[in-house]
Amino acid sequence: MEVFSIDGAQIHALDVGPRQAQLAILIHGWSSSSFAMSPLIPLLSRRFRCIAIDLPGYGESPPLRERATIGRYAQLVGRLITGLSEHPAVLIGHSMGGMISTTLALQVPQLVDRMVLICPTISGRLSFWINTFVSPITMMERFPFFSRLLSLLEPSMLSVTDSLMKPASFAERSAISEADYLRLRADARRPGQGRVRAECFVAMRRQDLSGRLRELETPALVIWGAEDNTVPLRDAGVVADEWRNADLRIVPKAGHWPHFETPEVTMRYIASYLGLPSLISQPDALVQPAEVTTQITEFLVNSQLGSGLSLAQRTRLAAHLERRRYPPQALVDRINQESTDLYLVQEGTLEVWSPPIDGDPTSQRLLMTVVAGQITGEMSLLDGGRRSADLRAGEEGVTLLALRRERLRALAEDDPALGNAVLWNIASALALRLRLANWQQQGLVRELQALKR
């Protein structure tokens, strides 16, 4: 593991992925360690430099000299980001790590590009089960005598630990493996962490974010297990009411650990949100810098494709658009060419030329010029047919955002609301083009009628 020294704190972390890629900081929850984020690393490290940290006092990281608070943890994460990159990072937080991520986004929004939060603590009020059966033990651990006593008794009380931990953490039909459960249990009862566990339990209660989520501009994907008995679903209601840029997903057959219990569903949501392949083994050519995705997100506001979409929706769609640049008069697509790509013009112009007559290229005519914000190629995207015209870059070249048919399909499956909105926008643009064509044909008819008189 890497060790980062920040303000006197020694933070141990896994450092995986391309060194020059955008940072993704993975932040575990209460009574846990960086292992809690391990299922996500193989997927995320394809595009991001993943830093999965052990918060001070947890895992291999020594505790802070001062009392642990959510604000202090958020400050340390912010310093880690500025020390490793000049660009904002993606934050991936589980449970208390979600509260830390959200707190940082409120404190210094410039440091946070996007967030993926899994069962995040929002109000700090944990479930009845936790407050009734777990918190008394946690409060006792504040005192060295009781902490040592509980550590000595722990090996002979594993059945008690299981009876407390399993109902609070996992769904009735949870698919978590025995090996993963044993490792999570070992982290939850790691000796010597009684004080920091107690401090963090109090810190979460004091860091109630209810009423503050309206201030957030940072987009986020929020995933919640339908049977979470640690951070109850009432906190998901706060997210739904207050956070307009949050994309909230409830996962069946999952408790507090969806990425361990229902990994396929959870990975698919995250992959779709961040524009990654759903399966780790899939090849994927679309791995573009994070700043490009951010620029595309902003551009979509006034485009035919992104009309009416929320920031969270535009962020997700932008991750699936591939930027392509063509010099002046370059051939983009040829007539009869097989293609299922839709093109959105970002800069410059794209010219649509008629088919040549008897193979004579001089007989081609300019049919239409597609300008910034407009789309073309929607018919091939929808029906998979061949191109019906030549597409060429305009006199100043063109920058296109390409949406592949398979990506739109995957997006529609993972996010039906967004897929529906995108298809509606495509249909609206097509309807506008047909209305224009009808108007032009009516004009030609009137001219012909005038000539006959």
C-alpha positions as CSV (number, residue, x, y, z in Angstrom):
1,M,0.0,0.0,0.0
2,E,1.0,3.6,-0.6
3,V,1.3,6.0,2.4
4,F,0.3,9.6,2.0
5,S,1.4,12.1,4.6
6,I,-1.2,14.9,4.9
7,D,-1.2,17.5,7.7
8,G,0.7,15.0,10.0
9,A,-1.7,12.2,9.3
10,Q,-0.4,9.0,7.7
11,I,-3.0,7.7,5.2
12,H,-2.5,4.2,3.8
13,A,-4.1,3.6,0.5
14,L,-4.3,1.3,-2.5
15,D,-3.2,3.2,-5.7
16,V,-4.4,1.4,-8.8
17,G,-4.9,2.6,-12.4
18,P,-3.2,4.9,-14.9
19,R,-1.1,7.6,-13.1
20,Q,-2.1,10.4,-15.5
21,A,-5.8,9.5,-15.4
22,Q,-8.5,11.4,-13.4
23,L,-8.5,10.7,-9.7
24,A,-11.2,8.6,-8.2
25,I,-11.0,8.6,-4.4
26,L,-12.7,5.6,-2.8
27,I,-13.8,6.2,0.8
28,H,-15.0,3.4,3.0
29,G,-17.5,3.6,5.8
30,W,-17.7,3.2,9.6
31,S,-15.9,0.2,11.2
32,S,-14.4,-0.7,7.8
33,S,-11.3,-0.3,5.6
34,S,-10.3,0.1,2.0
35,F,-11.3,-3.5,1.4
36,A,-14.9,-2.3,1.5
37,M,-14.3,-0.7,-1.8
38,S,-12.3,-3.5,-3.4
39,P,-15.1,-4.9,-5.7
40,L,-15.2,-1.5,-7.5
41,I,-11.5,-1.1,-8.3
42,P,-11.1,-3.5,-11.3
43,L,-13.9,-1.6,-13.1
44,L,-13.0,1.9,-12.1
45,S,-9.2,1.6,-12.7
46,R,-9.9,1.2,-16.4
47,R,-10.5,4.9,-16.6
48,F,-9.4,6.4,-13.3
49,R,-6.4,6.4,-11.0
50,C,-8.1,4.8,-8.0
51,I,-7.0,5.8,-4.5
52,A,-8.8,3.5,-2.0
53,I,-7.9,5.0,1.4
54,D,-7.9,3.6,4.9
55,L,-9.3,6.6,6.9
56,P,-7.2,7.6,9.9
57,G,-7.9,5.1,12.7
58,Y,-9.1,2.4,10.3
59,G,-7.3,-0.4,8.4
60,E,-3.6,0.3,8.4
61,S,-3.8,4.1,9.0
62,P,-3.0,5.3,12.5
63,P,-5.6,7.4,14.2
64,L,-5.6,11.2,14.3
65,R,-4.1,12.9,17.3
66,E,-7.3,14.9,17.7
67,R,-10.9,13.6,17.8
68,A,-12.2,12.2,14.5
69,T,-14.9,14.2,12.8
70,I,-16.6,14.1,9.5
71,G,-15.4,17.6,8.6
72,R,-11.8,16.7,9.5
73,Y,-11.9,13.5,7.3
74,A,-13.4,15.6,4.4
75,Q,-10.6,18.1,4.8
76,L,-7.9,15.4,4.6
77,V,-9.6,14.0,1.4
78,G,-9.5,17.5,-0.1
79,R,-5.8,17.8,0.7
80,L,-5.2,14.4,-0.8
81,I,-6.9,15.5,-4.1
82,T,-5.0,18.8,-4.3
83,G,-1.7,17.0,-3.6
84,L,-2.2,14.5,-6.4
85,S,-4.0,16.4,-9.1
86,E,-4.7,19.8,-10.5
87,H,-8.2,18.7,-11.6
88,P,-11.4,17.7,-9.6
89,A,-11.8,14.1,-8.6
90,V,-14.6,11.6,-8.7
91,L,-15.6,10.5,-5.2
92,I,-16.8,7.0,-4.5
93,G,-18.2,6.8,-0.9
94,H,-19.8,4.0,1.0
95,S,-21.9,4.6,4.2
96,M,-19.9,7.1,6.3
97,G,-17.7,7.6,3.3
98,G,-20.7,8.9,1.4
99,M,-21.2,11.5,4.2
100,I,-17.6,12.5,4.0
101,S,-17.8,12.8,0.2
102,T,-21.0,14.9,0.4
103,T,-19.4,17.1,3.1
104,L,-16.4,17.8,0.9
105,A,-18.7,18.6,-2.0
106,L,-20.4,21.2,0.2
107,Q,-17.2,22.6,1.6
108,V,-15.1,22.8,-1.6
109,P,-17.3,21.9,-4.6
110,Q,-14.4,22.8,-7.0
111,L,-12.6,19.7,-6.0
112,V,-15.4,17.3,-6.8
113,D,-16.4,16.4,-10.4
114,R,-19.0,13.7,-9.7
115,M,-19.9,11.3,-6.9
116,V,-21.0,7.7,-6.6
117,L,-22.5,7.2,-3.2
118,I,-23.5,3.7,-1.9
119,C,-25.9,3.7,1.0
120,P,-24.6,7.1,2.2
121,T,-25.2,8.3,5.7
122,I,-27.2,11.5,5.3
123,S,-29.0,12.4,8.5
124,G,-26.6,10.5,10.8
125,R,-29.5,8.8,12.4
126,L,-28.8,5.1,11.9
127,S,-31.4,2.3,12.1
128,F,-33.2,1.2,15.2
129,W,-31.2,-2.1,15.1
130,I,-27.9,-0.2,15.2
131,N,-29.0,2.2,17.9
132,T,-30.5,-0.5,20.1
133,F,-27.9,-3.4,19.8
134,V,-24.7,-2.0,18.4
135,S,-24.3,1.5,19.7
136,P,-24.1,0.5,23.4
137,I,-21.1,-1.7,22.6
138,T,-19.6,1.1,20.5
139,M,-20.0,3.6,23.4
140,M,-18.4,1.2,25.8
141,E,-15.4,1.0,23.5
142,R,-14.6,4.7,24.2
143,F,-13.0,3.5,27.5
144,P,-9.7,1.7,27.3
145,F,-10.7,-0.9,29.9
146,F,-13.9,-2.0,28.2
147,S,-12.2,-1.8,24.7
148,R,-9.5,-4.3,25.9
149,L,-12.1,-6.5,27.6
150,L,-14.3,-6.7,24.5
151,S,-11.2,-7.4,22.4
152,L,-10.3,-10.3,24.7
153,L,-13.8,-11.7,24.6
154,E,-14.3,-11.2,20.8
155,P,-12.8,-14.6,19.7
156,S,-15.3,-16.4,21.9
157,M,-18.2,-14.2,20.9
158,L,-18.2,-14.5,17.1
159,S,-21.7,-15.9,17.1
160,V,-22.8,-12.8,19.0
161,T,-21.1,-10.6,16.4
162,D,-22.7,-12.5,13.6
163,S,-26.2,-12.2,15.2
164,L,-25.7,-8.4,15.4
165,M,-23.9,-7.7,12.2
166,K,-25.8,-9.9,9.6
167,P,-29.3,-8.5,10.2
168,A,-28.0,-4.9,10.2
169,S,-25.8,-5.3,7.1
170,F,-27.2,-7.8,4.6
171,A,-30.4,-8.6,2.8
172,E,-32.2,-11.8,3.6
173,R,-31.3,-13.2,0.1
174,S,-27.9,-11.6,0.1
175,A,-25.4,-13.2,-2.4
176,I,-22.3,-12.1,-0.5
177,S,-19.6,-14.7,-0.4
178,E,-18.5,-16.3,2.9
179,A,-14.9,-15.1,2.3
180,D,-16.0,-11.5,1.8
181,Y,-18.3,-11.6,4.8
182,L,-15.5,-12.9,7.0
183,R,-13.1,-10.1,5.9
184,L,-15.8,-7.4,6.4
185,R,-16.5,-8.9,9.9
186,A,-12.8,-8.8,10.7
187,D,-12.6,-5.1,9.7
188,A,-15.7,-4.3,11.8
189,R,-14.1,-5.9,14.9
190,R,-10.4,-5.0,14.3
191,P,-8.7,-4.7,17.7
192,G,-7.5,-1.2,18.8
193,Q,-10.1,0.7,16.9
194,G,-12.7,1.1,19.6
195,R,-12.0,4.8,20.2
196,V,-12.2,5.8,16.6
197,R,-15.4,3.8,16.1
198,A,-17.0,5.6,19.0
199,E,-15.9,9.0,17.8
200,C,-17.2,8.4,14.3
201,F,-20.5,7.1,15.6
202,V,-21.0,10.4,17.5
203,A,-19.5,12.4,14.5
204,M,-22.1,11.1,12.1
205,R,-24.9,12.0,14.5
206,R,-23.6,15.6,14.7
207,Q,-23.1,15.9,10.9
208,D,-26.8,15.9,9.9
209,L,-26.9,16.9,6.2
210,S,-30.7,17.1,6.0
211,G,-31.7,20.5,4.7
212,R,-28.2,21.1,3.2
213,L,-28.5,18.9,0.1
214,R,-30.3,21.6,-1.8
215,E,-27.0,23.6,-1.8
216,L,-25.2,20.8,-3.8
217,E,-24.5,21.4,-7.5
218,T,-22.3,18.3,-7.8
219,P,-24.1,15.5,-9.7
220,A,-24.2,12.1,-8.1
221,L,-25.3,8.5,-8.5
222,V,-26.8,7.3,-5.2
223,I,-27.3,3.5,-4.9
224,W,-29.2,2.1,-1.9
225,G,-30.0,-1.5,-0.9
226,A,-33.7,-2.0,-0.5
227,E,-33.1,-3.9,2.8
228,D,-30.5,-1.6,4.3
229,N,-30.9,-2.0,8.0
230,T,-27.8,0.2,8.9
231,V,-28.6,3.4,7.1
232,P,-32.3,3.2,6.7
233,L,-34.2,4.2,3.5
234,R,-35.6,7.3,5.1
235,D,-32.3,8.9,4.3
236,A,-32.9,8.0,0.6
237,G,-36.1,10.1,1.0
238,V,-34.1,13.1,2.0
239,V,-32.0,12.6,-1.2
240,A,-35.1,12.3,-3.3
241,D,-36.6,15.5,-1.8
242,E,-33.6,17.8,-1.6
243,W,-30.9,16.8,-4.1
244,R,-32.0,17.6,-7.7
245,N,-28.7,16.5,-9.2
246,A,-28.8,13.1,-7.7
247,D,-29.8,10.0,-9.6
248,L,-31.2,7.7,-6.9
249,R,-31.3,3.9,-7.5
250,I,-32.8,1.3,-5.1
251,V,-31.4,-2.2,-5.5
252,P,-33.5,-5.3,-4.5
253,K,-32.0,-8.2,-2.6
254,A,-29.3,-5.9,-1.2
255,G,-28.7,-4.5,2.3
256,H,-26.0,-2.1,3.3
257,W,-23.4,-3.6,0.9
258,P,-24.9,-3.7,-2.7
259,H,-21.5,-3.9,-4.3
260,F,-20.9,-7.2,-2.5
261,E,-24.4,-8.5,-2.4
262,T,-25.6,-7.6,-5.9
263,P,-22.4,-6.8,-7.7
264,E,-23.7,-7.2,-11.3
265,V,-26.6,-4.7,-10.9
266,T,-24.4,-2.3,-8.9
267,M,-21.5,-2.4,-11.4
268,R,-24.0,-1.8,-14.3
269,Y,-25.4,1.3,-12.7
270,I,-21.9,2.7,-11.9
271,A,-20.5,1.7,-15.4
272,S,-23.5,3.4,-17.1
273,Y,-23.1,6.6,-15.0
274,L,-19.4,6.9,-15.5
275,G,-19.4,5.7,-19.2
276,L,-17.5,2.5,-18.5
277,P,-18.0,-1.0,-20.0
278,S,-20.5,-3.0,-17.9
279,L,-18.2,-6.1,-18.0
280,I,-14.5,-5.8,-17.1
281,S,-13.6,-8.2,-19.9
282,Q,-15.3,-6.1,-22.6
283,P,-13.0,-4.0,-24.8
284,D,-13.9,-0.4,-24.9
285,A,-12.4,2.3,-27.1
286,L,-14.3,5.1,-25.4
287,V,-11.9,6.2,-22.6
288,Q,-11.6,9.9,-22.9
289,P,-10.3,12.5,-20.3
290,A,-12.6,13.6,-17.6
291,E,-12.4,17.3,-18.7
292,V,-13.7,16.3,-22.1
293,T,-16.8,14.6,-20.5
294,T,-17.3,17.8,-18.4
295,Q,-17.2,20.0,-21.5
296,I,-19.6,17.7,-23.3
297,T,-22.0,17.9,-20.3
298,E,-22.0,21.7,-20.5
299,F,-22.5,21.7,-24.3
300,L,-25.5,19.4,-24.2
301,V,-27.6,22.0,-22.5
302,N,-28.4,23.8,-25.7
303,S,-28.3,20.8,-28.1
304,Q,-31.1,18.8,-29.7
305,L,-29.8,15.7,-28.0
306,G,-29.6,17.1,-24.5
307,S,-32.7,19.3,-24.5
308,G,-34.6,19.2,-21.2
309,L,-32.2,16.8,-19.4
310,S,-31.1,17.4,-15.9
311,L,-27.4,17.8,-15.0
312,A,-27.2,14.3,-13.7
313,Q,-28.7,13.0,-16.9
314,R,-26.4,15.1,-19.1
315,T,-23.4,13.9,-17.2
316,R,-24.4,10.3,-17.7
317,L,-25.1,10.8,-21.4
318,A,-21.9,12.7,-21.9
319,A,-19.9,9.7,-20.8
320,H,-21.3,7.8,-23.7
321,L,-20.5,10.3,-26.4
322,E,-17.2,9.9,-28.3
323,R,-15.6,13.1,-29.5
324,R,-14.2,13.0,-33.1
325,R,-12.4,15.8,-35.0
326,Y,-12.3,16.1,-38.8
327,P,-10.3,18.6,-41.0
328,P,-12.1,20.8,-43.6
329,Q,-13.9,18.8,-46.3
330,A,-12.9,15.4,-44.8
331,L,-15.2,12.6,-45.6
332,V,-16.9,11.5,-42.4
333,D,-19.3,8.8,-43.8
334,R,-19.9,7.6,-47.3
335,I,-23.2,6.8,-48.9
336,N,-24.2,3.1,-48.5
337,Q,-21.7,2.7,-45.7
338,E,-22.8,0.6,-42.8
339,S,-23.0,2.7,-39.7
340,T,-25.2,3.0,-36.6
341,D,-23.7,6.2,-35.2
342,L,-25.7,9.3,-34.5
343,Y,-23.7,12.5,-34.8
344,L,-24.1,15.7,-32.7
345,V,-22.2,18.7,-34.1
346,Q,-20.2,20.3,-31.3
347,E,-18.1,22.7,-33.3
348,G,-17.9,23.7,-37.0
349,T,-20.4,22.3,-39.6
350,L,-21.2,19.0,-41.1
351,E,-22.4,18.9,-44.8
352,V,-24.9,16.4,-46.1
353,W,-24.4,15.7,-49.9
354,S,-26.7,13.9,-52.3
355,P,-25.7,10.6,-54.0
356,P,-23.8,11.0,-57.3
357,I,-25.7,10.4,-60.5
358,D,-24.3,7.5,-62.5
359,G,-21.2,7.6,-60.3
360,D,-20.4,11.2,-61.3
361,P,-19.1,13.0,-58.2
362,T,-19.6,16.4,-59.8
363,S,-23.3,15.7,-59.9
364,Q,-23.5,15.7,-56.1
365,R,-25.4,18.6,-54.4
366,L,-25.3,20.0,-50.9
367,L,-28.6,19.0,-49.3
368,M,-28.1,20.4,-45.8
369,T,-25.6,21.9,-43.5
370,V,-25.8,20.7,-39.9
371,V,-24.6,23.3,-37.4
372,A,-23.5,23.1,-33.7
373,G,-26.1,21.7,-31.5
374,Q,-27.9,19.8,-34.2
375,I,-27.9,16.0,-34.9
376,T,-27.8,13.8,-38.0
377,G,-27.6,10.1,-38.6
378,E,-30.6,9.4,-36.4
379,M,-32.1,7.0,-39.0
380,S,-29.1,4.7,-39.1
381,L,-29.0,4.8,-35.3
382,L,-32.6,3.7,-35.1
383,D,-32.9,1.2,-37.9
384,G,-29.3,0.1,-38.6
385,G,-29.7,1.0,-42.3
386,R,-26.9,2.2,-44.5
387,R,-26.0,5.8,-45.0
388,S,-28.3,7.5,-47.6
389,A,-25.9,10.4,-48.2
390,D,-22.2,11.5,-47.9
391,L,-21.3,13.3,-44.8
392,R,-18.3,15.8,-45.0
393,A,-16.7,18.2,-42.7
394,G,-17.5,21.9,-43.5
395,E,-15.1,24.5,-44.6
396,E,-13.6,25.0,-41.1
397,G,-13.7,21.3,-40.1
398,V,-16.0,19.8,-37.6
399,T,-16.0,18.3,-34.1
400,L,-18.6,15.6,-33.7
401,L,-20.0,13.8,-30.7
402,A,-20.9,10.2,-31.8
403,L,-23.5,8.1,-30.0
404,R,-23.3,4.4,-31.0
405,R,-26.4,2.3,-31.2
406,E,-25.2,-0.3,-28.7
407,R,-24.4,2.5,-26.2
408,L,-27.8,4.0,-26.5
409,R,-29.4,0.5,-26.0
410,A,-27.3,-0.1,-22.9
411,L,-28.1,3.4,-21.6
412,A,-31.9,2.8,-22.1
413,E,-31.7,-0.6,-20.3
414,D,-29.8,0.8,-17.3
415,D,-31.7,4.1,-17.1
416,P,-35.1,3.9,-18.8
417,A,-36.0,7.5,-17.9
418,L,-32.9,8.9,-19.6
419,G,-33.1,6.5,-22.5
420,N,-36.7,7.6,-23.0
421,A,-35.8,11.3,-22.9
422,V,-33.0,10.9,-25.4
423,L,-35.2,8.9,-27.8
424,W,-37.9,11.6,-27.4
425,N,-35.3,14.3,-28.3
426,I,-34.2,12.3,-31.3
427,A,-37.8,11.9,-32.5
428,S,-38.4,15.6,-32.0
429,A,-35.4,16.6,-34.1
430,L,-36.5,14.1,-36.8
431,A,-40.0,15.5,-36.7
432,L,-38.7,19.1,-37.1
433,R,-36.6,17.9,-40.1
434,L,-39.6,16.2,-41.7
435,R,-41.8,19.3,-41.2
436,L,-39.1,21.4,-42.9
437,A,-38.9,18.9,-45.8
438,N,-42.7,19.0,-46.1
439,W,-42.7,22.8,-46.2
440,Q,-39.9,22.8,-48.9
441,Q,-41.9,20.3,-51.0
442,Q,-45.0,22.5,-50.7
443,G,-43.0,25.4,-51.9
444,L,-41.8,23.4,-54.9
445,V,-45.4,22.4,-55.7
446,R,-46.5,26.0,-55.6
447,E,-43.7,27.0,-57.9
448,L,-44.6,24.3,-60.4
449,Q,-48.2,25.3,-60.3
450,A,-47.3,28.9,-60.9
451,L,-45.2,27.9,-64.0
452,K,-48.1,25.9,-65.5
453,R,-50.4,29.0,-65.4
